[in-house]
């Protein structure tokens, strides 16, 4: 799984996230506060994919630093946990933003402003650089293994349940449902079109891509919930059976489930956004097509200019040689 699938996820996952961010930075989408949360999530996913998977791939053909380097043991899990949680919070705040922007309450709608989104993104990054610092303090190496010693696994199991399996999914699901409910109420009053939609006298301005953003978020939430739940389950099991005597087969199954829950599924979830966005959103496909057409045209112009320069240089050199003769 690491040898054959991870390189594919690394290339298409990180590349897809970068393309996602570029598309959301286009003029049509970048003015939306929800887009800012999504852009932050895509960049964070790119960072964690490149760091986590490249180090895993390195350990396949070299001595794994997790077996001998205590600083690496501490820093690696801290960074992976912190960055993944930042990305989750950004997706969760995008759901909150969609609820706010569709609310008829003017005070709630004020939450969906770009400068507020920028402030919240910076706050999320600072908070989640601080809160997981206990991983740096307690993780260590024993018997050539990077482990959580003593009673710390019990604390970490509770921590993982709260930050991965309770808070982000609850926030995402709750506010996605509330946003969908708000939109359903709007549609009862007026059918949305590709132009601005004004609902009643509440002065709520929505465009078609606002609905498309909510559809993309729904898919991201579903994929996240599927991928995030196994990780806390593993840590609960590991904490409960910490003092149990296990057979080699049980240890092998536990290690495999740890790899599947804490790494593989999370990497897949962080790699699929571009492809699910293209699948569910017509507006995103249109922006993607416009970007790719522009990119192809620019590439053709670049090579055309380069070819002309080479032809001119060759002509000049030939002329110089003729003059010398």
C-alpha positions, 0 to 999 in steps of 0.5 A, a space after each residue: 500500500 505504501 510502495 504503490 499507492 502512496 506515490 500516486 496519492 502524493 502526486 495526484 493528491 498534492 497536485 490536486 490540492 494545489 489546483 483546487 487552491 488556484 481555481 478558488 483564487 480565480 476572480 469568480 470565487 476568491 471574493 467569497 469568505 468560504 473560498 478562503 477557508 477552503 483555500 487554507 484547507 487545501 494548502 494545509 492538506 498539501 503540506 501534510 501530504 508532502 511531509 507525511 507521505 514523503 517521510 513514510 516513503 523514505 523509511 521504506 528503503 532506508 532506516 526509519 528515523 522513528 526507530 532511533 531519532 527522538 526529536 523526529 519521533 516527537 516532531 513528526 506526529 506533532 506536525 501531522 496531528 496539528 496540520 490535519 486538525 487545522 485543515 479540519 477546522 478550516 473545513 468546519 468553519 467553511 460550513 459555519 460560513 455557509 450557514 451564516 451567509 444564508 441566514 436571514 439574521 443580519 448579525 449572523 450574516 456579518 460573520 461571513 465576511 472575508 476579513 473575519 475569515 482571514 482572522 479566524 484562519 490565522 487564529 486556527 493556525 496559532 491555536 493548533 500549533 499550541 494545543 498538540 504540544 503535549 505530543 512533543 513532550 511525551 512521545 519518545 523511543 523505547 525498544 526502537 519504537 516511537 511510542 506513548 509511554 505510561 498513562 499518556 495513551 489514555 489521555 491521547 485516546 480521549 484527546 483524539 476522540 474529542 478533536 477528530 471524532 466529536 468536534 469537527 464532524 459535529 460542527 460540519 454536519 450541524 452547520 451543513 444541515 442548517 445551511 441546507 435548511 436555510 437554502 431550502 427556505 429560500 427556494 420556497 420564496 424564489 427560485 435561484 438563478 445564475 444571477 444574484 438572488 434576493 430573498 424577500 426583503 432580507 437583502 440576502 445576495 446569493 449566486 449560483 456558485 454559493 450553492 455549488 460551494 455548499 454541494 462541494 462542502 457536503 461531499 468533503 464532510 462525508 469523506 472526512 467523517 468516513 476517514 476520521 472515525 477509525 483513528 479514534 477507535 484505534 486509540 481507544 482499543 490501544 489504550 484499553 489493551 495497553 496492559 494486555 499480553 498480545 500474540 504476534 498476530 494480534 500485534 500485526 493486526 493492531 499495527 496494520 489497523 493503526 497504519 490504515 486508520 491514522 495514515 492511509 485513510 486520512 491521506 486519501 481523504 486529503 487527496 480527493 477534493 479536486 476530483 469530487 469538486 469536478 464531479 459534483 459542481 458545474 461551476 467548479 468544472 467551468 472555472 477549471 476549464 477556463 483555467 486549463 484553457 488559459 494555461 494551455 494558451 500561455 504554454 503555447 505562446 511561451 513555446 512559440 516565443 522560444 521557438 521564434 527566438 531560436 530561429 532568429 538566433 540561428 538566422 543571425 548566426 548564419 548571417 554573421 558566418 556569411 558576412 565573415 566569409 
